[in-house]
């Protein structure tokens, strides 16, 4: 019996929202892909650092609790 950390997706549909935000502590703009079914965001820096390491972040995320700069399709 296989177990999963995430629930299965019905009808092979995944809802993805895209938005841009700014991390004021790291002074970095991020392109974000929000996977609504899983309440997870994938954060990708818009401008990569010169020494890339662990730049892409995956976090549990509740979209209703945060303000972001712009949403796009």
Beta strands, then each sheet from edge to edge (+ up, - down):
strand 1: 16-23
strand 2: 28-35
strand 3: 40-45
strand 4: 57-60
strand 5: 70-72
sheet 1: 4+ 3- 2+ 1- 5+
end
